[in-house]
Amino acid sequence: MGPALRALRALVLLAGFYLLGLLLLALLAAADWAATLWTPGPVSSKLYILTAVLAIPIVRGMFMLRTPKEYRGGLYIAREHEPRLWQTVRGIASQVGTRAPDEIRLTADMNAAVAEDARLLGLIGGRRRLYLGLPLMAGLSEAQLRSVLAHEMSHYSHADTRLASITVRGRTQVLRTITHFEERANRTEAMQRARQEKRAAKQAAKGRKAKAVDTAGAGVTYRVMAAIYTAYAGLYLRATQSASRRQELAADLAAARIAGRDATASALREIPVLDAAHDSYMTSYATLGVEAGLLPPRGEVFGGVRRLLTARSAELEVLRRNLPTKPSSPYDSHPPVAERVTRIEALPDDGRSAEGTRPALELLRFPAETLAAIEDVALTPEVLGLRRAAWPRLVHESMTAYLARDAEPLRRATEAVTGGASLASLLSAMDCGTVWQIADRLPASAEAKGAASNREAREFARPELRRGLSLLVTGELIAAGRARWQLSWSEAAKLQLPSGYEELLPAALDAAVADRPDTEPLRKLLPPA
Protein backbone atom coordinates (compact mmCIF):
# COMPACT_ATOMS: atom_id res chain seq x y z
CA MET A 1 0.00 0.00 0.00
CA GLY A 2 1.53 3.31 -1.11
CA PRO A 3 1.71 6.56 0.92
CA ALA A 4 -1.39 8.00 -0.77
CA LEU A 5 -3.57 4.99 0.05
CA ARG A 6 -2.22 4.82 3.60
CA ALA A 7 -2.98 8.52 4.02
CA LEU A 8 -6.51 7.94 2.71
CA ARG A 9 -7.08 5.06 5.11
CA ALA A 10 -5.81 7.12 8.04
CA LEU A 11 -8.15 9.97 7.07
CA VAL A 12 -11.11 7.58 6.78
CA LEU A 13 -10.42 6.20 10.25
CA LEU A 14 -10.10 9.72 11.64
CA ALA A 15 -13.36 10.73 9.91
CA GLY A 16 -15.02 7.68 11.44
CA PHE A 17 -14.31 9.10 14.89
CA TYR A 18 -16.14 12.33 14.00
CA LEU A 19 -19.04 10.44 12.39
CA LEU A 20 -19.41 8.37 15.55
CA GLY A 21 -19.50 11.54 17.62
CA LEU A 22 -22.10 13.14 15.36
CA LEU A 23 -24.23 9.99 15.48
CA LEU A 24 -24.16 9.89 19.29
CA LEU A 25 -25.00 13.60 19.50
CA ALA A 26 -27.91 13.01 17.13
CA LEU A 27 -29.19 10.15 19.32
CA LEU A 28 -28.97 12.35 22.41
CA ALA A 29 -30.86 15.13 20.60
CA ALA A 30 -33.50 12.61 19.52
CA ALA A 31 -33.89 11.47 23.11
CA ASP A 32 -34.46 15.10 24.17
CA TRP A 33 -37.03 15.60 21.42
CA ALA A 34 -38.88 12.42 22.40
CA ALA A 35 -38.85 13.47 26.06
CA THR A 36 -40.40 16.81 25.11
CA LEU A 37 -43.29 15.09 23.34
CA TRP A 38 -44.08 12.16 25.63
CA THR A 39 -42.83 12.75 29.17
CA PRO A 40 -43.86 15.23 31.89
CA GLY A 41 -41.83 18.32 32.69
CA PRO A 42 -39.68 17.13 35.66
CA VAL A 43 -38.67 13.90 33.90
CA SER A 44 -37.78 15.64 30.67
CA SER A 45 -35.76 18.25 32.57
CA LYS A 46 -33.66 15.52 34.19
CA LEU A 47 -33.16 13.89 30.78
CA TYR A 48 -32.01 17.23 29.30
CA ILE A 49 -29.39 17.53 32.04
CA LEU A 50 -28.22 13.94 31.50
CA THR A 51 -27.88 14.29 27.72
CA ALA A 52 -26.06 17.61 28.10
CA VAL A 53 -23.58 16.05 30.52
CA LEU A 54 -23.03 13.10 28.15
CA ALA A 55 -22.56 15.42 25.17
CA ILE A 56 -19.74 17.42 26.79
CA PRO A 57 -17.03 14.69 26.51
CA ILE A 58 -18.12 13.92 22.95
CA VAL A 59 -17.79 17.55 21.88
CA ARG A 60 -14.51 17.97 23.75
CA GLY A 61 -13.08 14.90 22.03
CA MET A 62 -14.15 16.14 18.61
CA PHE A 63 -12.89 19.70 18.83
CA MET A 64 -9.73 19.42 20.93
CA LEU A 65 -7.66 19.00 17.78
CA ARG A 66 -4.22 19.73 19.14
CA THR A 67 -2.19 16.52 19.21
CA PRO A 68 0.44 16.43 21.96
CA LYS A 69 3.87 16.70 20.38
CA GLU A 70 6.25 13.93 21.32
CA TYR A 71 9.35 15.35 22.94
CA ARG A 72 12.38 13.11 23.05
CA GLY A 73 15.05 15.68 23.93
CA GLY A 74 18.53 14.23 23.75
CA LEU A 75 22.03 15.53 23.15
CA TYR A 76 22.41 17.35 19.82
CA ILE A 77 25.39 16.04 17.83
CA ALA A 78 26.94 18.41 15.29
CA ARG A 79 28.55 17.02 12.13
CA GLU A 80 31.96 18.45 12.98
CA HIS A 81 31.93 16.88 16.46
CA GLU A 82 31.10 13.31 15.38
CA PRO A 83 32.00 13.07 11.68
CA ARG A 84 32.21 9.26 11.60
CA LEU A 85 28.72 8.77 13.03
CA TRP A 86 27.27 11.35 10.66
CA GLN A 87 29.08 9.77 7.71
CA THR A 88 27.67 6.35 8.64
CA VAL A 89 24.11 7.67 8.93
CA ARG A 90 24.25 9.64 5.69
CA GLY A 91 25.77 6.70 3.84
CA ILE A 92 23.03 4.34 5.00
CA ALA A 93 20.32 6.87 4.08
CA SER A 94 21.83 7.09 0.59
CA GLN A 95 21.77 3.29 0.27
CA VAL A 96 18.13 3.20 1.37
CA GLY A 97 17.33 5.91 -1.17
CA THR A 98 16.02 8.56 1.19
CA ARG A 99 16.98 11.97 2.52
CA ALA A 100 19.24 11.77 5.59
CA PRO A 101 18.06 13.22 8.90
CA ASP A 102 18.73 16.88 9.56
CA GLU A 103 19.56 16.23 13.22
CA ILE A 104 21.08 13.42 15.24
CA ARG A 105 20.30 13.42 18.92
CA LEU A 106 21.81 10.94 21.34
CA THR A 107 19.50 9.84 24.16
CA ALA A 108 19.69 7.85 27.38
CA ASP A 109 17.20 5.23 26.10
CA MET A 110 17.77 1.67 24.97
CA ASN A 111 16.16 2.56 21.68
CA ALA A 112 16.51 4.15 18.26
CA ALA A 113 13.78 6.12 16.52
CA VAL A 114 13.15 8.58 13.72
CA ALA A 115 10.73 11.51 13.55
CA GLU A 116 9.70 14.06 10.97
CA ASP A 117 7.94 17.42 11.28
CA ALA A 118 5.54 16.72 8.40
CA ARG A 119 2.94 19.18 7.13
CA LEU A 120 -0.46 18.97 5.43
CA LEU A 121 -1.48 15.84 7.37
CA GLY A 122 1.82 14.20 6.53
CA LEU A 123 1.65 14.64 2.77
CA ILE A 124 4.58 17.10 2.76
CA GLY A 125 7.82 16.14 4.48
CA GLY A 126 9.65 18.30 7.00
CA ARG A 127 12.68 18.41 9.24
CA ARG A 128 13.95 14.94 10.13
CA ARG A 129 15.51 13.76 13.38
CA LEU A 130 17.28 10.58 14.36
CA TYR A 131 17.21 9.65 18.05
CA LEU A 132 19.91 7.16 18.97
CA GLY A 133 20.23 5.69 22.45
CA LEU A 134 23.74 5.56 23.90
CA PRO A 135 22.90 2.45 26.00
CA LEU A 136 21.83 0.78 22.74
CA MET A 137 25.15 1.68 21.12
CA ALA A 138 26.93 0.32 24.20
CA GLY A 139 25.42 -3.12 23.62
CA LEU A 140 25.65 -3.45 19.83
CA SER A 141 28.45 -4.08 17.40
CA GLU A 142 29.07 -1.65 14.56
CA ALA A 143 27.40 -4.00 12.06
CA GLN A 144 24.35 -4.45 14.29
CA LEU A 145 24.02 -0.68 14.67
CA ARG A 146 24.21 -0.27 10.89
CA SER A 147 21.27 -2.68 10.66
CA VAL A 148 19.30 -0.66 13.19
CA LEU A 149 20.05 2.57 11.32
CA ALA A 150 19.04 1.03 7.99
CA HIS A 151 15.77 -0.12 9.56
CA GLU A 152 15.04 3.40 10.81
CA MET A 153 16.03 5.08 7.51
CA SER A 154 13.62 2.73 5.75
CA HIS A 155 10.76 4.28 7.72
CA TYR A 156 11.67 7.59 6.07
CA SER A 157 11.70 6.09 2.57
CA HIS A 158 8.23 4.58 2.99
CA ALA A 159 6.78 7.85 4.39
CA ASP A 160 6.01 6.07 7.67
CA THR A 161 7.14 9.04 9.76
CA ARG A 162 5.16 11.57 7.76
CA LEU A 163 1.85 9.70 7.91
CA ALA A 164 2.24 8.93 11.59
CA SER A 165 0.82 12.37 12.46
CA ILE A 166 -2.67 11.48 11.16
CA THR A 167 -2.68 8.14 12.93
CA VAL A 168 -1.49 9.65 16.18
CA ARG A 169 -4.13 12.39 16.01
CA GLY A 170 -6.98 9.90 15.62
CA ARG A 171 -5.62 7.60 18.31
CA THR A 172 -5.16 10.50 20.73
CA GLN A 173 -8.68 11.84 20.23
CA VAL A 174 -10.35 8.44 20.66
CA LEU A 175 -8.40 7.65 23.82
CA ARG A 176 -8.96 11.16 25.17
CA THR A 177 -12.74 10.79 24.79
CA ILE A 178 -12.69 7.39 26.52
CA THR A 179 -10.70 8.92 29.36
CA HIS A 180 -13.25 11.73 29.80
CA PHE A 181 -16.14 9.27 30.13
CA GLU A 182 -14.26 6.96 32.49
CA GLU A 183 -13.23 9.88 34.71
CA ARG A 184 -16.84 11.04 34.95
CA ALA A 185 -18.01 7.48 35.71
CA ASN A 186 -15.41 7.09 38.47
CA ARG A 187 -16.30 10.49 39.92
CA THR A 188 -20.00 9.61 39.95
CA GLU A 189 -19.29 6.27 41.61
CA ALA A 190 -17.11 7.93 44.27
CA MET A 191 -19.81 10.50 45.07
CA GLN A 192 -22.44 7.76 45.30
CA ARG A 193 -20.23 5.71 47.60
CA ALA A 194 -19.54 8.70 49.85
CA ARG A 195 -23.25 9.46 50.18
CA GLN A 196 -24.12 5.86 51.02
CA GLU A 197 -21.29 5.56 53.54
CA LYS A 198 -22.40 8.80 55.22
CA ARG A 199 -26.00 7.53 55.37
CA ALA A 200 -24.83 4.18 56.78
CA ALA A 201 -22.77 5.94 59.46
CA LYS A 202 -25.84 7.90 60.56
CA GLN A 203 -27.90 4.73 60.75
CA ALA A 204 -25.22 2.99 62.79
CA ALA A 205 -25.01 5.96 65.17
CA LYS A 206 -28.75 5.60 65.84
CA GLY A 207 -28.33 1.88 66.54
CA ARG A 208 -30.05 0.82 63.34
CA LYS A 209 -28.87 -1.72 60.81
CA ALA A 210 -27.15 0.07 57.94
CA LYS A 211 -27.57 -0.98 54.33
CA ALA A 212 -24.54 -2.34 52.51
CA VAL A 213 -22.85 0.12 50.17
CA ASP A 214 -23.85 -0.68 46.59
CA THR A 215 -22.51 1.43 43.69
CA ALA A 216 -23.10 -1.12 40.92
CA GLY A 217 -25.30 1.23 38.89
CA ALA A 218 -23.36 4.44 39.50
CA GLY A 219 -21.97 6.05 36.36
CA VAL A 220 -23.46 3.36 34.11
CA THR A 221 -24.40 5.79 31.34
CA TYR A 222 -20.84 7.12 31.21
CA ARG A 223 -19.47 3.59 31.08
CA VAL A 224 -21.80 2.69 28.22
CA MET A 225 -20.53 5.68 26.24
CA ALA A 226 -16.95 4.74 27.08
CA ALA A 227 -17.63 1.17 25.89
CA ILE A 228 -18.87 2.48 22.52
CA TYR A 229 -15.70 4.50 21.99
CA THR A 230 -13.57 1.64 23.29
CA ALA A 231 -15.02 -0.63 20.60
CA TYR A 232 -14.13 1.94 17.94
CA ALA A 233 -10.66 2.33 19.47
CA GLY A 234 -10.17 -1.42 19.08
CA LEU A 235 -11.07 -1.20 15.40
CA TYR A 236 -8.85 1.85 14.94
CA LEU A 237 -5.83 0.30 16.65
CA ARG A 238 -6.18 -3.04 14.87
CA ALA A 239 -6.28 -1.31 11.49
CA THR A 240 -3.39 1.07 12.12
CA GLN A 241 -1.17 -1.32 14.07
CA SER A 242 -1.48 -4.10 11.51
CA ALA A 243 -0.10 -1.64 8.96
CA SER A 244 2.68 -0.75 11.38
CA ARG A 245 3.63 -4.42 11.64
CA ARG A 246 3.91 -4.67 7.85
CA GLN A 247 6.08 -1.56 7.85
CA GLU A 248 8.39 -3.13 10.41
CA LEU A 249 8.82 -6.28 8.30
CA ALA A 250 9.59 -4.18 5.23
CA ALA A 251 12.15 -2.18 7.21
CA ASP A 252 13.78 -5.43 8.39
CA LEU A 253 14.27 -6.53 4.78
CA ALA A 254 15.83 -3.18 3.91
CA ALA A 255 18.18 -3.53 6.88
CA ALA A 256 19.23 -7.01 5.77
CA ARG A 257 19.92 -5.76 2.25
CA ILE A 258 22.13 -2.93 3.46
CA ALA A 259 23.78 -4.22 6.66
CA GLY A 260 23.72 -7.94 5.92
CA ARG A 261 21.50 -10.86 6.84
CA ASP A 262 23.49 -12.05 9.87
CA ALA A 263 23.97 -8.56 11.33
CA THR A 264 20.24 -7.85 11.03
CA ALA A 265 19.19 -11.17 12.59
CA SER A 266 21.66 -10.76 15.46
CA ALA A 267 20.55 -7.17 16.06
CA LEU A 268 16.92 -8.30 16.26
CA ARG A 269 17.92 -10.97 18.78
CA GLU A 270 20.02 -8.55 20.76
CA ILE A 271 17.65 -5.61 21.21
CA PRO A 272 15.05 -7.30 23.51
CA VAL A 273 17.93 -8.79 25.53
CA LEU A 274 19.56 -5.38 25.87
CA ASP A 275 16.22 -3.86 26.81
CA ALA A 276 15.75 -6.34 29.66
CA ALA A 277 19.36 -5.90 30.82
CA HIS A 278 19.00 -2.12 30.72
CA ASP A 279 15.84 -2.18 32.86
CA SER A 280 17.59 -4.40 35.40
CA TYR A 281 20.66 -2.19 35.41
CA MET A 282 18.75 1.05 35.89
CA THR A 283 16.72 -0.39 38.78
CA SER A 284 19.39 -2.39 40.59
CA TYR A 285 22.51 -0.33 39.92
CA ALA A 286 22.17 3.12 38.35
CA THR A 287 19.40 4.34 40.70
CA LEU A 288 20.29 2.14 43.67
CA GLY A 289 21.76 5.02 45.64
CA VAL A 290 19.23 7.77 44.85
CA GLU A 291 17.29 7.37 48.12
CA ALA A 292 20.61 7.40 49.97
CA GLY A 293 21.67 10.58 48.14
CA LEU A 294 24.25 8.86 45.93
CA LEU A 295 24.92 8.68 42.21
CA PRO A 296 27.41 6.53 40.24
CA PRO A 297 30.62 8.12 38.92
CA ARG A 298 30.21 10.58 36.07
CA GLY A 299 29.58 8.76 32.81
CA GLU A 300 28.49 5.58 34.58
CA VAL A 301 24.80 6.36 35.15
CA PHE A 302 24.01 5.17 31.61
CA GLY A 303 27.41 3.82 30.58
CA GLY A 304 27.70 1.35 33.46
CA VAL A 305 25.33 -1.04 31.70
CA ARG A 306 28.39 -2.32 29.80
CA ARG A 307 29.69 -3.87 33.03
CA LEU A 308 26.45 -5.79 33.53
CA LEU A 309 26.39 -6.98 29.91
CA THR A 310 29.89 -8.39 30.28
CA ALA A 311 29.31 -10.05 33.65
CA ARG A 312 26.00 -11.68 32.70
CA SER A 313 26.83 -12.81 29.18
CA ALA A 314 25.85 -16.44 29.85
CA GLU A 315 22.49 -15.41 31.34
CA LEU A 316 21.80 -13.10 28.42
CA GLU A 317 22.66 -15.82 25.92
CA VAL A 318 19.71 -17.84 27.26
CA LEU A 319 17.42 -14.88 26.54
CA ARG A 320 18.77 -14.63 22.99
CA ARG A 321 17.76 -18.22 22.34
CA ASN A 322 14.26 -17.80 23.81
CA LEU A 323 12.71 -14.95 21.89
CA PRO A 324 9.03 -13.93 22.26
CA THR A 325 6.91 -15.87 19.76
CA LYS A 326 3.63 -14.02 20.26
CA PRO A 327 2.72 -10.32 20.10
CA SER A 328 2.21 -8.67 23.47
CA SER A 329 -1.33 -7.68 22.35
CA PRO A 330 -3.47 -7.50 19.17
CA TYR A 331 -2.55 -3.80 19.05
CA ASP A 332 1.23 -4.31 19.18
CA SER A 333 2.86 -2.21 16.46
CA HIS A 334 5.71 -4.72 16.01
CA PRO A 335 5.50 -8.39 14.96
CA PRO A 336 6.91 -10.94 17.45
CA VAL A 337 10.71 -10.85 17.49
CA ALA A 338 10.95 -14.59 16.78
CA GLU A 339 8.92 -14.14 13.59
CA ARG A 340 11.11 -11.27 12.45
CA VAL A 341 14.30 -13.23 13.10
CA THR A 342 12.96 -16.30 11.30
CA ARG A 343 12.11 -14.23 8.21
CA ILE A 344 15.59 -12.70 8.08
CA GLU A 345 17.47 -15.94 8.74
CA ALA A 346 15.51 -17.58 5.89
CA LEU A 347 17.14 -15.19 3.41
CA PRO A 348 20.07 -16.49 1.30
CA ASP A 349 23.52 -16.24 2.85
CA ASP A 350 25.18 -13.02 1.67
CA GLY A 351 28.66 -13.88 3.01
CA ARG A 352 28.83 -10.77 5.24
CA SER A 353 28.96 -12.38 8.68
CA ALA A 354 32.47 -11.07 9.47
CA GLU A 355 31.70 -7.37 8.90
CA GLY A 356 31.68 -4.66 11.56
CA THR A 357 32.60 -6.58 14.71
CA ARG A 358 33.89 -3.52 16.59
CA PRO A 359 31.73 -1.99 19.37
CA ALA A 360 29.26 0.56 18.04
CA LEU A 361 30.45 3.13 20.58
CA GLU A 362 33.71 3.37 18.61
CA LEU A 363 31.78 5.34 16.01
CA LEU A 364 32.04 8.22 18.51
CA ARG A 365 35.26 10.19 18.85
CA PHE A 366 34.94 10.55 22.61
CA PRO A 367 32.52 7.91 23.95
CA ALA A 368 33.41 8.42 27.64
CA GLU A 369 32.87 12.17 27.42
CA THR A 370 29.61 11.68 25.52
CA LEU A 371 28.29 9.24 28.16
CA ALA A 372 29.04 11.90 30.76
CA ALA A 373 27.42 14.68 28.73
CA ILE A 374 24.18 12.72 28.25
CA GLU A 375 23.67 12.78 32.02
CA ASP A 376 23.44 16.57 31.94
CA VAL A 377 20.46 16.50 29.55
CA ALA A 378 18.74 13.33 30.78
CA LEU A 379 18.87 13.82 34.57
CA THR A 380 17.06 16.47 36.60
CA PRO A 381 19.06 19.14 38.43
CA GLU A 382 18.05 17.53 41.73
CA VAL A 383 19.52 14.17 40.72
CA LEU A 384 22.65 15.78 39.25
CA GLY A 385 23.21 17.42 42.64
CA LEU A 386 23.57 14.07 44.42
CA ARG A 387 26.94 12.99 45.76
CA ARG A 388 28.98 10.83 43.39
CA ALA A 389 30.49 7.60 44.71
CA ALA A 390 32.55 4.77 43.25
CA TRP A 391 30.53 1.61 42.62
CA PRO A 392 31.74 -0.40 45.67
CA ARG A 393 31.08 2.50 48.02
CA LEU A 394 27.73 3.30 46.40
CA VAL A 395 26.50 -0.27 46.84
CA HIS A 396 27.69 -0.52 50.46
CA GLU A 397 26.28 2.81 51.62
CA SER A 398 22.99 2.40 49.72
CA MET A 399 22.30 -1.10 51.01
CA THR A 400 23.20 0.02 54.53
CA ALA A 401 20.74 2.91 54.28
CA TYR A 402 17.94 0.62 53.06
CA LEU A 403 18.72 -1.84 55.86
CA ALA A 404 18.37 0.93 58.45
CA ARG A 405 15.08 2.03 56.87
CA ASP A 406 13.66 -1.49 57.00
CA ALA A 407 14.69 -1.84 60.67
CA GLU A 408 12.90 1.36 61.67
CA PRO A 409 9.50 -0.24 62.60
CA LEU A 410 11.22 -2.47 65.19
CA ARG A 411 13.21 0.47 66.53
CA ARG A 412 10.04 2.51 67.01
CA ALA A 413 8.23 -0.39 68.66
CA THR A 414 11.19 -1.00 70.99
CA GLU A 415 11.33 2.66 71.95
CA ALA A 416 7.58 2.74 72.66
CA VAL A 417 7.93 -0.12 75.17
CA THR A 418 11.40 0.37 76.68
CA GLY A 419 12.15 4.04 76.08
CA GLY A 420 15.23 3.14 74.01
CA ALA A 421 15.51 2.40 70.29
CA SER A 422 18.80 0.51 70.27
CA LEU A 423 19.58 -3.17 69.81
CA ALA A 424 20.72 -3.28 73.45
CA SER A 425 17.25 -2.12 74.54
CA LEU A 426 15.62 -4.86 72.47
CA LEU A 427 17.88 -7.57 73.88
CA SER A 428 17.16 -6.36 77.41
CA ALA A 429 13.42 -6.59 76.68
CA MET A 430 13.95 -10.16 75.53
CA ASP A 431 15.80 -11.01 78.73
CA CYS A 432 13.09 -9.54 80.97
CA GLY A 433 10.14 -11.02 79.03
CA THR A 434 8.59 -7.88 77.51
CA VAL A 435 9.63 -8.59 73.95
CA TRP A 436 6.13 -9.74 72.90
CA GLN A 437 4.76 -6.35 73.86
CA ILE A 438 7.20 -4.98 71.30
CA ALA A 439 6.12 -7.59 68.74
CA ASP A 440 2.48 -6.54 69.19
CA ARG A 441 3.41 -3.08 67.90
CA LEU A 442 4.96 -4.35 64.65
CA PRO A 443 2.97 -4.21 61.39
CA ALA A 444 0.73 -7.30 61.35
CA SER A 445 -0.71 -9.27 58.45
CA ALA A 446 -4.45 -9.90 58.10
CA GLU A 447 -3.94 -13.44 59.41
CA ALA A 448 -2.12 -12.16 62.48
CA LYS A 449 -4.88 -9.64 63.22
CA GLY A 450 -7.45 -12.41 63.03
CA ALA A 451 -5.57 -14.80 65.31
CA ALA A 452 -7.87 -16.50 67.82
CA SER A 453 -5.34 -16.72 70.66
CA ASN A 454 -2.19 -15.06 71.95
CA ARG A 455 -0.26 -18.18 70.99
CA GLU A 456 -1.37 -17.93 67.37
CA ALA A 457 -0.64 -14.21 67.28
CA ARG A 458 2.85 -14.87 68.64
CA GLU A 459 3.56 -17.42 65.91
CA PHE A 460 2.50 -14.91 63.26
CA ALA A 461 4.65 -12.18 64.84
CA ARG A 462 7.77 -14.30 65.36
CA PRO A 463 9.10 -14.17 61.72
CA GLU A 464 8.69 -10.38 61.58
CA LEU A 465 10.43 -10.02 64.95
CA ARG A 466 13.28 -12.25 63.82
CA ARG A 467 13.66 -10.33 60.57
CA GLY A 468 13.82 -7.00 62.38
CA LEU A 469 16.31 -8.36 64.91
CA SER A 470 18.49 -9.62 62.06
CA LEU A 471 18.47 -6.15 60.49
CA LEU A 472 19.50 -4.49 63.75
CA VAL A 473 22.30 -7.01 64.31
CA THR A 474 23.55 -6.53 60.75
CA GLY A 475 23.51 -2.76 61.25
CA GLU A 476 25.65 -3.13 64.39
CA LEU A 477 28.16 -5.33 62.55
CA ILE A 478 28.38 -2.87 59.65
CA ALA A 479 28.81 0.11 61.98
CA ALA A 480 31.69 -1.72 63.71
CA GLY A 481 33.34 -2.48 60.35
CA ARG A 482 32.88 -6.23 60.73
CA ALA A 483 30.43 -6.64 57.82
CA ARG A 484 30.25 -5.01 54.41
CA TRP A 485 28.03 -5.12 51.34
CA GLN A 486 29.90 -6.43 48.29
CA LEU A 487 29.30 -5.21 44.73
CA SER A 488 28.60 -7.91 42.15
CA TRP A 489 27.71 -7.40 38.50
CA SER A 490 26.65 -11.00 38.02
CA GLU A 491 24.20 -11.23 40.95
CA ALA A 492 22.60 -9.16 43.68
CA ALA A 493 24.78 -7.39 46.26
CA LYS A 494 25.83 -9.77 49.02
CA LEU A 495 26.60 -9.04 52.67
CA GLN A 496 30.05 -10.25 53.68
CA LEU A 497 29.97 -11.35 57.33
CA PRO A 498 32.87 -12.34 59.61
CA SER A 499 34.12 -15.90 59.23
CA GLY A 500 31.74 -18.44 60.76
CA TYR A 501 28.81 -16.05 61.10
CA GLU A 502 26.92 -17.67 58.19
CA GLU A 503 26.37 -20.71 60.43
CA LEU A 504 26.31 -19.13 63.90
CA LEU A 505 24.07 -16.11 63.32
CA PRO A 506 20.85 -17.93 62.19
CA ALA A 507 20.92 -20.20 65.25
CA ALA A 508 21.55 -17.24 67.57
CA LEU A 509 18.59 -15.33 66.07
CA ASP A 510 16.31 -18.36 66.52
CA ALA A 511 17.34 -18.65 70.16
CA ALA A 512 16.64 -14.95 70.79
CA VAL A 513 13.04 -15.12 69.48
CA ALA A 514 12.15 -18.48 71.05
CA ASP A 515 9.30 -18.79 73.57
CA ARG A 516 11.99 -18.63 76.26
CA PRO A 517 14.42 -16.16 74.74
CA ASP A 518 18.14 -16.80 75.11
CA THR A 519 20.17 -13.79 73.96
CA GLU A 520 23.55 -15.06 75.11
CA PRO A 521 24.59 -16.69 71.77
CA LEU A 522 23.66 -13.48 69.95
CA ARG A 523 25.51 -11.23 72.38
CA LYS A 524 28.70 -13.25 71.80
CA LEU A 525 28.54 -12.44 68.09
CA LEU A 526 28.05 -8.69 68.57
CA PRO A 527 30.95 -6.24 68.67
CA PRO A 528 31.89 -4.95 72.14
CA ALA A 529 29.77 -2.07 73.35
Steps between C-alpha positions, in 0.01 A plus 500: 500500500653831389518825703190644331282199582635483855424870542147442369443212740627706793266785403204261471569362847532852639174601327334195653571642845317823411210311339463293816491817707240660274287185512507490881416871521209441263372214719522720809311778319236248392461386859443863606243550225315182598503605866345834405211328323421207729625559854397748772703809580715381797601177324589674177702761690710227662550337159615834352762530774617141446534535122682832538748344742555205263547732202782700662771227472391423144533863393828542687643193328393624158626856522816472710707458185844573636703179507763491775843527342738223594810642662803276511767757588848355482850630440538682167798369301655737246661361184841643585497343848417143392590476130521119492151451643355758263681342205359158593144632529514697176652206315226264616229753408651522151494120468136491610420771246369765736596841633726480807382645831567866566583435866652219702422500868651252742269390782519301822251238372557144387339589171535659158227697326437746220258793483397755242324836531260430212240746373160479330398187694830336416483544124793746499824404672683716752803511724627153589656382825677182598493407869770251592532353848851487645416189710393333174832590338678364808349156442523467121780437257562743216333265250195455723467877538519541122206259477303702753575823313399346167173385657427852625599668170259265324214655697591831335503350150153349542355827640423322828613797709302753300169313515539423868358844587151411370499166677619651825236774483215251461636270769546790742148634450333160543695421816444851635122463462505160673699653784245781544211254533688269736603792722139616524383144576760461776411840645130412503571166666718666766230757580237226523721295730569799725129576533413140584783470752389824668140373515617165641706676768193696610294183519768326704521797738126464567542128570328394180618246247672679213458395139803364318669746266400420142634711210441245223280735297694821561639661186351231275406743223856633487637147487267410214627799302858406584432143381376631163817702447713214630355273231589757234847539653549125461410522132722805454802345671465166322490673162789738563722261695469222244638746245778589742595133526528475121717811500731343756543185289577710193756700698663175618549390139656835413735465797605152389569625148721783621665371820494128426278208592699381803548849646127571470395168656747541787389859560137387520600233752710742698263794545240331730788351702663841534166652594453252785861544616464878490184494714675278754807721501309824548297356789767300681812706433466845343223622735589280797647788697247775421306460827832503685606818317758328279567482128749285303821659368459746215437318174391182677131578557421381146840365397529253788263261324806372310630345823176308550494381138850359537442334837169337405583387148402137567164603649431731208586228250205298634271796428635525145399141435150542647345785308132602537288306250172685550409870484449665837146599388286518182592870488878449513663710228785249455479133395641245749880509504524126429297545181719787386819304565366193320415707191848653487688176566304336215663739252793370289845525655666822382848414634517811723513339844851631579423870443498771766592308815629806688284653778253755367619757754826524303307697240526788750822697534468536876258236634589551869446875478174451310368256764575766760338778297176304452449506877477879492202493261328183623513549879319765703700767683399339830647164399813661353556664839536165678837392634704284263651177632706217354298184437621299805434790735165580338377143544619475862359833616171459310431150629590612852254789475220271378578254780465777759171610342358148513603465867321820600160340593672277759699794634183704548319210665796439733514866596125508571535214751847549651575867440808410293528426128829311498578132454614489864153616609337226293726229641428621853126477427553143385685415820229647724205352306345814348604429144150385395363839596744637244392239244136605545593846371655373175301514174276191496356303210126437465551146631682628807224752574243223481688261728270330751753478784815666629693188404389525138573872491849434636571245227394751235715773658812288552633513136459879486674536837785277387538692175516833681749364753718374215498847343603666826780248556625548144496877550714463814751280316522746210543798733788317673665424164454125538255459209482663159278489193687369195440622144430230242411551135394140452255477793340707773718677758605262776577573865845379601492390865790401728625144462262246653207739534311338209445196724494658847276802442178318387507273806563796732204691350272197545603471864430870563140483369411164657215469752769516769743747348872436537703801385838373615604337166407821318685725743819298442484581129451875548790745510594629847288788621 
